[in-house]
Amino acid sequence: MKSLNYSIKLTAPTIISGTSGDSVTNSCLSYIPGTTILGMLAGRYLQQYKADSEFERLFLRGGLLFRNLYLQKDKLSYIPCPKNILQNKKDEKDIIILNEDTINNAKNLLEYKEVISYVNIRDSYIKLQKPEFCMNFHHQRNYATGIPEENVVFNYEALKPDQIFAGKIIGEEKDLQLISELLKEKEVRIGKSKTAQYGNAIIIDSHLEDLPALKDFPTPIYLYCASDLILLNEFGFPVTTVKEIEKMLGVHILEAYTEIGRTESTITAWKAQKPSYYTLKAGSIFLLEKLPENYQDIQIFGLGERTWEGFGQVEFKYCKELKYIETESSSFKNKPEQKIPDILISILEKTYQNNFLNYVRKEAIIDADDVKDYQKVTKSLVSKLEGFANYGNFGDLLKQLNKTAIDKLNRVYIEFQGKEENSPRLFNLNEFLNPTNLNYKISLIRNKFSVIGKNHSSAKLKEEFAFKEIDDEEATKVYLINFFWFLRKKLAVPVKKEEQ
């Protein structure tokens, strides 16, 4: 067995389809899957030969193992970061390795976060690097007329050009010689939208190498997943638990640091979707008590299912104390060079506003569910208050209630911390519905939404594009309508009487 090592340089933005971010965004993977190269080379093979048993053996039955291509920069190859390596949130140079000792003794473990970069680890030094992305905006095309739709905008996230990705194909020497011939045509097109402005690349290097000499490892030793791992039990169901993995390897796992993912893919040539599986994501790592009996086969052929498509690539590694190496600062995403269409900004603003109003509705329902002694108000009174909220000028209309209705509101309570209060206390509903308290309630909801919404894409764009906020009057109206609606629904449910 040998390996054909090769590198691809992107000469145009390249879209390697990931999961869709939302209805107007197509996301992109940060690496090139082995299946992408498998498909490209299978197409080249069929241009010269025919779909015979040799084709099936090489491309469909695992005669060749197509490894994923990961970022290469300044002649250094990067791999997904092991899940047991963490980075300090405030000081990126502070790197620790999770193990039983650090978990039990570290006083500030919450100050560390997962490393989302790719890494190059050599001896005791670690260097981090992220692939660079760009984003392009497009009008959706009407294929019946051939004319772009003016008001339908979407965007593509893509890997930036001039980046290099390196990988390898493992197989018998005679098979790899055949693949080398197919790689002589240096220009390739990969990824999505290859007929448009995307997917141009060139092969800048390819050469045969012997596989590294197999060796024994002192134990315990880490088993590191260099790519996503698909493991099936004896019944054909995917497994991701440590207990099941121990059973497959035949060794005891001392520690495990994993992340669960899911794989879905389509075979374009067959116009069919492959089965969807839960996976152990690349970077998952296990500390083994001893080496599996078949560890040499695992090093060469991989572990689990669909190893010829880039899945199941594993390595046996040591993890010792690491020292951080400075990297060039670079933006993970660059702003698009094109002017963002006004219609898209309008869509994003509306999305942000809808997210806020949905949050207001949720808070109103939670508050209504916490109302104490709610049976002391009637459904007709709550319906009337809901109508007041719909009409507007709620504070003025509330003053028109008769004494009987006010007395009912005074007997129903809700826990609330007013503007001048040091801690929450019980307000009767009449006090709570005072305009001053309602305005303060809306301000509290805004503050909570701003904290929670920091990780939402539309909230992140708010400051840059100066999205218009929903005013207090409209927010209060939405809050009250949903508050009284839910309270009315609760009153409509008959209360079960206790048996005498």
N, C-alpha and C positions, 0 to 999 in steps of 0.2 A: 504493500500500500504506500502511496505517495500523496502529496498535496500539491495542488496547483494554486499558488498564491498570486493574487492579482489586485490591482487598484483601479478605481474608476474616479475620474474627475468630472464633476458636473459643469457643464458649459452653459446651462440655462436653468432657470428655476425648475425644480423637480417635485412633483406631488406623489408621495407614497401614501396611499389612502390609509387613514386611521379611522377612528370612530368620529361621526359627525358631531361637531360642537353644538350646533343648534340649526334652525331651519335655514339660516343664511350663511352658514360657515361649513367649509369642508376642511377638516383637520388633516395633518400630515405627520407620519411617523418620523422619529429622529434617527432612523437607520434604514438600510436597504435590506429587506428580507431575502433569504435564500431563494424563496419562490419567485421573486422578481427576476433573478438571473436564470433560474431554471426555465422559466417561461420564455425568456429572450433566446436562450441557447437552443431550446426545443424548437422554436420557430426557425432558427437558422439551420438546424439539422434537417428539418422537413423540406427546406428549400433545395437541399442538395441530395437527400436520400429519401426514403419512403418510411411510412409508419409501420415498421416491421417489429419483430420480436426484439431486435437489438434496441430499437427506440424505447420500447416498453421497459426493457431491463435498465437502461441508463437513466431514463427520466421519470418513470412511473413506479418502478419496483425497488428503488433504492440502490441501484448499481453505482450511483455517484451520490455523494453527500454534499449538498450545497449549503455552506455555512452562511450566516448573516454577515453583512458588511457593516462595519462600524467605523466611526470617524477616525481619520488619520491626519495629524497635523505636525509639521516640522519633523517628519519621519518617525513620529511617535504614534503608536496605535493605542486607541482608547477602547475601554469595555464598559458595560453597565456597572455602576458602582455596587459592590456587595451591600446587602441590606443591614449588615451589622456595623457599618461605618457611619458615624454621625458627625455633623459639623455644628459648631457653636453658632447660635443665631446672631450674636453680636460680633463675634470675631471669627471670620471665615478661616483663619489660619489654625484655629484650635480644632483638631481632629481627634476623635476617640474611637476605639473599637469596642463594641458591645460584647461583653462576655460575663460570666458569672461574677467575676471580681468587680468589674466596673458597675454592674447593676446593683450589687449589694453595698458598695462603698461610695459610689459617686453621690455627693450631696446636691449637685446642681444638674442632674440628668435632664430635667425639664427645660434647661436652657439650650439643649441640642436638638437638631432637626435632621431629617433624612437628607442625604446628599442627592440632588436631582441631576447632577452633572455626570458625564462619563469620566472615567478615571484611567490614568496610566500609573501603575504601581511597579516600582523597580527598587529592589532591596527594601530599605525602610523609608522610601520617599514616595509621596503621592502627588500627582498633578491632576487638576480638574479641568475639564473642557466641555463646553456645550456646543452642539451644532447650531448654526445660525439659520434663522428663518426670515422669510419676507412674506408680505401679504398683498395680493392683487385683487382689485374689485372689478366685477364684470356685470354687464346687463344680461339677463337671461334671454336666450335666443328662442324665437318662435320658429320651429323647424318647418311649419307649414308654409309660412311666408318668407322665411329666411331673413327676417328683420328683427333686431333686438327689441325686447319688451322694455319700454321706457321706464316703467314704474316697478320692475322686478329686478332687484339687485342682490347678488350674492358675492361671497369672496372665497378665494382659494388661499390657504396657507401652504407654503412651499419651502423646501430647502433652498437656500441661496446658492447661486452658482459659485464656481471656483473653490468648492470644498472637495476633499478627497475622502473616499470611503474604501476600506480594504477588507478583503475576505479571502476565503479559500474554498476549493473544491477537493474533496478527498475521494480517492478511488484507485483502481489498478492503473499502472503506468500506461498501458496501451490505450485505455479509455481516456486518460487525461491527455494523451498525445492527440487524440481525435478532437477533444475540446479545445486544445491549444490552436488547432487549425481553424476552428470556428471563431476563435477570438482574434484572428489576424485582421479582420475588418474592425478597425479601432473605434469607429463611430457607432454609438448605440443610442437607442431611444428607450427609456424606461419610465415607469410610473403612469400616472393618469394624464389625460388630455394631451397625448403625444402628437396629435394632429394639429394642435394649436401652438402656443409659444413655450410649452413646457417639455421637459424630459430629455433634452439633448445632453449627451455625455460622451466621454472618450475613455478608452482603456489605455492607461499610461504605463502599465507594467504587468507582465504575467510571466511566471517562471515556475518550473517544477522543483520541488524540494523533497528530501526524505522526511518522513515524520520524525519528530523528536524521539530519541531513544527512551523506551519505557524504563521506569525505575521504581524501586520500592520507596515507600514513604514511611517515616517514623509516625507513630500514632500517639494521641489522637490527631486527626487531620480534617481539614475542611473540604466539603464537597460543594463547589461553587457552580451555580447555573449561569453560564455565559449567554444563554438564550432562554426563551420561554420553554417550559417543560410540560409535556402532556403525558400523564401517567394514567393507565386504565387498570382496573382490578380484574379479577378472573371472570366477572360478569360483563365486562366491557364498559363499565361506568368510570368516568374520570374521578380520580382521588387526589386530594391535596393535604390530607392530615398526616402528621408525623408518624402515627401508628401504622398507617397503610404503607408509607414510604419505608419504614423500618422493615416491614414484612417483605417488600420487594427487594431491598438491598441485602437483607439477611444480617444486618448489623444494628447495634443500638445507637440511637442518635442522642448525644449529650445536650446539644443546644440547637435551636433552629430559629432563623430570622427570615421570614418569608412574606410575600405579598401574593394575593390571589388575583388572577386576571381571567380573561375570557378571550378565546380566539374565534373569529368568524371570517370566512373567506369564500370567494367565488372562483370557479374555474371558467374563465371567459370563453375559452374555446368550446366548452361543453354547455355553456349557458346554464350552469347548475351550481348550487351552493354546497360547500363541504359541510360536514357535521360540525356543530358548535360544541366546543369543549371548555371546561374550566381548566386553567393552567396555573402553574407556579411561575411567576414572572421572573424575567431575567434579573439577576442580582441576588435572588434567594440563595441562602447559604446554610449548610448544616455541618455541625461538628460531629464527626463520626468517631465512635470508640475504637474502631479498627477498620481496615480496608475491606471492601467487599471482595469475595472470592473472584469475581469476574471484573475486577477494577481495570485490568489492562484492556479488555474489550470496551468497557465504558469510556475510557480515554479516547479510543479510536472511533468507535461507531456511535457514541452518544447513548443517551438513556431515554427510554420511553418510546412514544409513537412519533411517526412522521419526521424522523431524524434526517432524512434526505432533503427535507424542505427547510432546514434551518432550526428546527426545534430540537431540544434535548442535548445541546452542546454543554458538556460539563468539564470541569477541571478540578484537580486536587491541589489545594493551596495551603500555605501557611498564612496566618494573619498575625503580624507582630506590630509593635508600636510604630506609628507612621509620622513622618514629618512633612509638613505642607510645603509645596514649591509654588512660588508666585506664578500666576498665569496672567496673560493679557486680558484686560477687562474688555468685554464685548457684550453688546446688547443681544438678548435672546431673540427678540423680534424687532425688526426695523419698521418704521412707519412706511406705508406705501408712498411711492413717489407721486402717484396720481392724486388729483384733488378728489376728496371723498364726495360723492354725489349728495346733494341736499336731501334727496329722498331717503338715502340711507341714514343720514343724521337724524331725520325726522322719525324713522322707524326705531332707531336706537333710543331716542328720547321717549317715544311712546312706550317702548319696552321697559325702560327704567321707571316711568310713572306707573305702569300697570303692576310692576313688581312691588312698588311701595303701597299701592292701594290694596293689593292682595295681602300684604303684611298687615295693613290696618284691619282688614276683614278678619284675619286670623286672630289678632289681638282682641277684637270686639267679641268674637265668639268665645274665646277663653274667659274673658271677663264676665260675659253673660252666664256662662256655665258655673262661675264661682259665686253668683248671687245667692245670698242666704235668705231663707224663709220666702222664696219667690212665690209660693202658693198664696200668699196674702194679697197679691195683686191679681186682678182679673184679666182674662184674655182680652176682653173688650178695651180695658184701659191701656194695655200694652199695644194693641192694634192702633188705638188713637195716637199714642206716642210715636209709633212707627210712621203713621201718616203725617204727624208734625215734622218728623225728620225729613220725610220725602218732600214736603212742601217748602221747607226752608224757614229761616227766622225762628228756629226752635226755641230760643230763650224767651222770645215774646209770646209765642203760643203756649209755652209751659205756664206762664203766669195766668192764663185764662182758665186753667183747671179749677173745678170747684173744690170746696173743703173736703168732701168725701174722698175725692181722688188723691188730694194731697196727703190726707191721713193714711191712705193705703201705701203711698210711696214712702212715708215716714216709718212704716213698719217693716220695710225690706232693706237689707243691708248688703254692702259690698266693701271688701277690704281695699284701701287705697291710701297712698302716701301723698297728701296734698303738698302744695308748693312750700308752705310754711311749716310742714310737719317734719319732725326728726325721725320718725319711723311710721310704718303703715298702721292704720287704725280703721275701725269700722265706721263708714259713712252711711247714713241712710240714703236711699236712692234719690230723694229730693235734693239733698246736699250734693251728691255726686254729679247730678245733672246740671248744676250751676255752671253757667258759661265759663267762669274763671277756672273751675276745676277741669272742665272739658278741654279748654285750651291747653292747660298744663298736661293733661293726659296725652294729647296729640304731640306735644313737644317731647314727652318721654318716648313715645312710639318712634318719632323721628330719630332720636338719639340711638335707640336700640337698633333700628334699621340701618343706620350709618355704620354701626360696628359690625353687624352681621353681614351687611352687604359689601364689605371690603373685598371679599373674594368673588363677587359676582361681576361678570364681564361688563354688563351695562353700567354698574356702579363705578367701575374703574374708569370708564370713559366720561363720567359725569363732569368732572372738573375740566377736562380738556376741551369739551364741546359746550360747556356751560348750559347743560340741560335745565329746562325750566322745572321748578319744583311744583308739586301739587299744593295749592294754597290751603290754609287752615280751614277755611269755610267748607271746601269740598271734602277735605279729609275728615272733618267732624261729621259731615252729612253721611259719608260712607260708614264711618264708625257706628253712628247711632242707628242707622237702618239695619245693619247686621246685628248689633247688640239686641235691639228689640225683636228682630225676626227670630233669633235663636231663643230668646226668652219666651216668645209666643209659642214656638214649637215645643219647648219644655212643658209649658202649661197645657198643651193639647194632649200630652201623654197622661192617661188616667193614673192616679196614685193608688197602688194596691193597698186595700184596707187590711189591717191586722185582724187575725181571727180572734173572736171574743173567747 
